[in-house]
């Protein structure tokens, strides 16, 4: 690699980058239902060195000092590496040879913005799946000196199964037309101030096909994005997260401490920068619409027709108006926040409200609305939807007006678990299952008063929530549980799906 940089560039490179582990060669394939396919391959320039393990990374600060010939040479080397090290196949039609166009990007096609961003060469090929093809796979050639990572996406959703291939190994076949299976087991949690904890070990062993991070996924109350990025990297490298990623898809929203400001909302000055760090942590592709919208809200549907689960992740931070507060002596047990009477204040913001209306009109049998803060609990001085009663009513009315069936709220934040519901003025009981915290004990040990609490028991030790759906029954049963660090069940509630239909 030293042959391609001027002496000045090399000095800058060595000064700004340190050696990292031997790079992988990620291959990512993005398929649509109509047969279009985008194949990408990522090549770290360190791969061209005799010893990539000791070679410093190419940083964004160096790119301006490189001339066109140097850039073209690196792109040619990347194309040659892709041809020699990876083979591509559609089954049963046989091998194909993608013609990649290479550009300088960040990892996972992320844009290059900061000088310290690591630069890779990303090759992209647009293709059409051959008629009659049933599957897609790749092979690392015998001369491949590095690991090749095989990941696939269908309609923007990543398949949780992936392969790490060594010389001569072939990936599993990624099947296009395989019938969707109903989603039965989901695990959800919030509030991680540690990346090693017995509760995390226990959570990773639970049956799941989907894991939901409900906020406070890290504790980074900061405007320094380097601090936030380091915390996300620590979580990403944890045994817990790697174990979960190996068995389940992951979706996430944020709360105040990973947003960047305790009790923060639209007044947090680094919310755009914070969103980028969040999306980078979640490995969101550069082409995703989440990269162009403000806020991290999103919706996904899982399962075949008649057994669909829709997961709606709200962003209760990016647009939220400031809380209304009173002096401490006038506050409640949970804090000094009180309900707003100003109906111009908002939690979700206009764009998110419009998006949510459209999401609720989609077909689904079960809808899990993930809200980082509690939806159904009564006002207690802490953050909740009850602090914005007009917004809470607006969501109730939206569920009623769209005739959205199957809605259940999942929430975190409080560092204890409880099961609440709104039962008056609603189209059907709107349950709110609070699971918090994954790694912290609630010091006070007693919850705030909540007239909407349905079950008398609360739980204040580290925990996660689980959902199992028994689709075999004519009237499916949803079983919600709070599981502790020993695997014990602390709270359990069963709900018949028939209960979640508008009157």
N, C-alpha and C positions, 0 to 999 in steps of 0.2 A: 504494500500500500504506500510505502514511503516514496516509491517511484513517481507517484502521481501528484505529489504536493510540493509546493515551493518550500524553501527552507523556513520562510516566515510562517506559512500555514502549519508546517510540522511543529514548530515551536509552540504555536497557539494550541494545536491539538493536544500535545503532551501536557501543556500547562492546564488545560481545561477538562481533560478526561483522564480517568484512571482505568486500568485494565479491569474487565469484567469476566464472568464465566464464558466458556465457549458458546457462541451464539447458536440457536436453532435456526431451522429454515421453516417458518410457518407457511402452510398452504391453506388458504381460506376460500371456500366456494359458496357462492350466493345463488340460490335457485328460486325461481318463481313458478307458480302453478301453471303458467302458460308455456313453460319449457325454455325460458331464457336462463342463461347461466353466466355469472361473472366469476372468473377464477383469478385469484391473486396469489402471488408468491413474494415473500419478503426475504431480502438478502442483505445481511449486515456486511458492510465493506471489510470488516475484520476477517471475513471468510476468505479473502484473497491473500492474506498473509500466511507465511509459513507456519506461524504459531498464533492462531487467533486468540488463544487464551491470554497471551501477554500483550497483544496489540491494543492500543488505546482506541476508544470509540471515536467515530467521526461526529463532531458536534456542529450544531447549526452556526456557531460563531465562525467556523472555518469556511463554510460554503461561499461567501462573497469573495474570498481570495482565490477561488479555483476558476480557471478559464474554461471555455467551452470544450476544448480538446480533452482536458482532464476529466470533465464531467462525462463526456461521451465515452471515454475509455472505461470509466467505472460502470456505465450502463451496459457497455458491450461485455464486460467481464461478468456482470450479473446475468445477462441473457445466456452466456455460455455455461455458467454454473447451473442455471435452471435446466438447460438441455441435458447436461451430463449427469445430474444428480437425482432428478425426479422424473418418473414416467407416469403417464395419465391414461386411464381407461374408462370407457363407458361399457357396461355390460348389457347385452351380449355382443354389441357391435365391435368392440375391440379398442386398440390404442388410438390416442389422438395426440397431436403435437400443438399445444397452445402457442400462439405467437404473442409473447408478452411485450407490452410497451412499458418501459421502466421510467419512474420518476423518483425524485428525492422526497421522502416523507418522514414523519415520525413513525414509531411502532404502531401497528394496526391501522395504518393510513391516517394517523392523526396529523393535523397541520403542525408545521414548525413555526413556533412563535418566540420562545425564549432562546437566548444564546446557548444555554446549557442543554437544550433538547438534543437527544441522540438522533442522528440521521441514519436512515436505512434506505435501500433501494426497493421500491415496491413495483412489481410487474403486474399489469392488469391485462386480462384478455376477455373480451365479450364473445360469447358463443351461444349456440342453440343446441339443446340436448337432442341427439339423433333420435329419429322416430323409432319407437320400439324399445328404447333403452329403459331398463328397470333399475339400474344402480350405477354408482360412480365410485371409483377407488383410485388410489395412487400407489406407487412403489418407490421406495428408496433404492437407487441402483447400488450395486456391490461396491462401487468406488466412492460412494457418499461418505465423507469423513465426519459428518455432523448429523444430529438428530433432525428428522423431518416431522413436523407436527401437522396433523390432518384435522381440520375443523370445517363444519358445514352449517349453512344457514338456509332455512326454507321460509320464504316470505318474511324475512327479517328476524326470524326467531332461531337462535342457535340451538342445534341439537346437542344435548349434554354429552353424548358419546363422542370421544375423539381418540386418535391414535398417535403415539409417539414412535416413529419408525427408525430403526437402525439399519445399517447396510444390508441390502438384500431383502428387507421385510416389506410385506404388502399390507395395506390398511384393510380394515373391515369394509364391506360394500355398503355405501350409503344409499339406502333404498328410497326411490322417489314416490312410488305409489303404494307404499305400505299403509294399510288401514290404520287410522288413528286409534289409539287405545284410550279409554276413559282415564282421566286423572283421578287417582284415588287418595294419594297421601301427600300432604303438604305440611311443611314445618315452617314456623314463623317466629321471629324474635326481634328484640330491640335492645339498645343500650349496651354496647360493648366497650368497656374502658380497658379491657385486657384482651390479648390474643392467645393466651394460654390459661385454661381454667377447666376444672372437672366438668362443668356444665357444657362447655364447648366440645369436650371429648364425648360426652354422652349424646349431645345433639347430633354429632356426625354419624353416630351409629343408628339413628332412627330411620325407619322406612320413609322414603320421600322420593318424589320425582320433581318437586319444586320447593325451593327455599325462598322465603320472603324476608328481606331486611326491611324493618319498618321504621328505621330512623335511629339517630345517635349511634350509627354504625362505627364511628370513631369519635373520640372527644378531641376536637381541634378548634377551640374557641380562639380564633386567630384571624388576622388579615394577611398573614405571611403564607403564601401558597406553597412555599418550600416545606414549611412545617406540616401543612395539611397533606401534601404529597407523600412525605416520609411516613406519616401515620397510615395512609392508605397502602403504601408499599409493604409496611410491616404486616398489616392484615392480610394482604394478598399472598404473602409468603408464609403465612401461618399454616400449620398442619390442618387446623380446622377448615379453613376456607378451601384449601386444596383438596381435602377429603370430600367436602360437599360438592365442589365443582366436578369431581370425578363421577358422581352418582346422580346429580340433579341439575336442573336449570335453576338459575338464580335471577330474581328480580329484586329491585330495591327502590325505596324512596329515602328521603332524608328528614332529619329533624334539626333542632336548633344547633346542637353541638357539632354535627358534621356539616351543617350549613355554614357555620363559622362564628355565630354570635348567640350567646345564651338569651333565650326568649326573642331572638331576632326575627325580623321580617323584611319587608321591602326597603327598610332603612339601612340594611347592611350594605356597605359600599362595595364589597368584593363579591357580590352574589354571582355575577357573570363568570368571574375567575373561579369561584368555588364550584359552579356548575361544571366547568371544564374538568376540574380535578375529579369530581364525582363520576362523570361519564368516562373519563380515562380509566378510573378504577374498575368500572363495570365493563370495560373492554367494548364499549359501544362503537361500532364501525363509523368511519368518517362520513359515510353516505347516509347514515340514519337521520331521520327527521328530528330526532332528539338533539342533534348537534346544531340545528338551525332555530329551534324554538326557545323561548324563554321559559325556564322552569323544567323540572324533571318529571312531570306527570306523564303517564303512559297507560296503555291498556293492552292486554293480551287475552286471547281465548285459547282454551285447550280442550281437546277431546272431540269425538264425533258428534254428529247431529243427534239431538235428543239427550246427550250427556255432556253438554258443554259447560265448562267453568270459565267465567270471565273474571280476570283479575284487573282491577282498576286501582292504580297507585296514584294517589293525590299528592300534590305539592302544597303543603300548608305553610310554606315559608316565603317563597320567592315574591309573592304579591301581597302578603298579609299586611294589613294596616297595623299601626302600633297598638299595643294593649292599652286599655283604660285602667289606671291604677289609682289606689287611694292610699292615704297614710297608713303606716303599719298598724297603728292602734285601731284602725277601722277595717282592717283586713280580716280574712277568714283563716281557718286552720291551715289551708293549703297555700296561702300567699295573699298578695294584695291586688290581684287582678279582679275586676268586676265586669259584669255585662255592659256592653255598649248600648247606648240609646241612639247613637248616630248611625242611621241606616246606610250612610254612604261609605262606611268602612267595610272592608272585605277580608276574607280569608283566601279565596281562590283567584280573584281577579277575573275580568270579563272574558279574556281569551280561554282561560281554563274552564269557566262555566259553560261556554259554548261547546267546547270539546267534550265536556262531561255529558251534556245533553245528548250529543250524537252517540257517545259510547253507550249510554243507557238504552238507546233505541236498538242496539244490536241484539241478535238472538242469543240467549243463554239460559240455562236452567238454574245455575248458581252464579251469583255475582259477589265476589269478595272485594269490598272497597277498603283499601288500606289507607288509613289516616294516621299520621304519626302522633296526633293528639286525640284524646278521647272524644267520641261523638255523642254518646248517649248519657254520660255522667252529668249530674246537676252541677251548677256553679259551686266552686269550692275555694276560690282564690288562686288556683293554678291555671295553667293554660288548658283550654278546651274549646270545643265549638260553642259551649254554653256562654262563653264570653262575647260571642257574636250571634245573639239569638236570631237575628234576621237572616243570617247566613245559614244557620242550622235549619230554620223553617224553610228557607229557599230550597235546600237539598231534600227535605222531606216532601215538599210540594213537587219537586222535579221527579222524584221517584214515583209519586202518585200520578202525575200528568203523563209521564212516558209509559205508565203501567209496567214499569220494570219489576219483574218478579225475581225472587231468589236473592235479595240483597242482605248481606251480613257485613258488618263493619269489623275490621281488625285494627287494633290500636296499640300503642306502646307508651313511652315517655315516663310513666308514673313510678317505676321501680317497685310496683306490686301488680298482682293479677286480680282481675275481677270480671264478672259477667253482668252487663247492664243492658237495659233496653228502653226505648221509647215505645209506649203502648197507647198513648192518647193522641188523637189527631193524626194518625198515621194509616197508610193503606193496609198494613199488617205489622206485627211486631218488628221493630228495627233493632236487632240485637247488635251489641258491641262487645267483642271479646278482647280484653286487654291483657297482653303478655309482655311483661317487663320486670326485671332486667335480666339479661343473659349472664352477666358477670358481677353484678353488684347486689348487695343486701340492702333492703330498705331500712335505714337506721332507726327511724321512729317505730317501725313495726306495726303501726296502726294506720288504717286508711282514713281519708277524709270522709265526712258524711256524704251519702249518695242515695237519695230516695229512689233512684232508678236501678239500684243494684238488685238483681233477681235472685242470686244465690247468696246466702249469708257468709260463706267462706271466702276469704281473700288469702293470697299467698305472697310472702315478702322476701323469699330467698331466690337465688339465681334459678332461672327457668327458661323454657321455650314453650310455645304453643304448638299443638298438632291438630290437624283435621284429617279424618278418614271418612270417605264417602262410600257407602254401600250401595252401589249402582244396581245390584242384582235384585233388589226389592222393587215392587211396583211403585211404592212410595219411598224413594231413597231416604236413608237416614244419614244425617251429618253428625259425626261424633267429634266434639271439640274437647281437648284435654290440655291441662297444664302439667308439664313433666319436669321433675326436679333433677338435680345432678346425679342422683342414684338411679334414675329411671322410674322413680315412683310417680304415681298419678295423684296430683294434689287437688285439681278441680276437673270435673267432667260434666259435660252438658250434651244431651242428644236432642236434635231438632229434626222433625220430619219435613221434607221438602214441601209438602202440601201446605205447611203453616206459612210459607213464604210466598203467598200469592195474593194479589190485590183482591179486596172484597168485591 
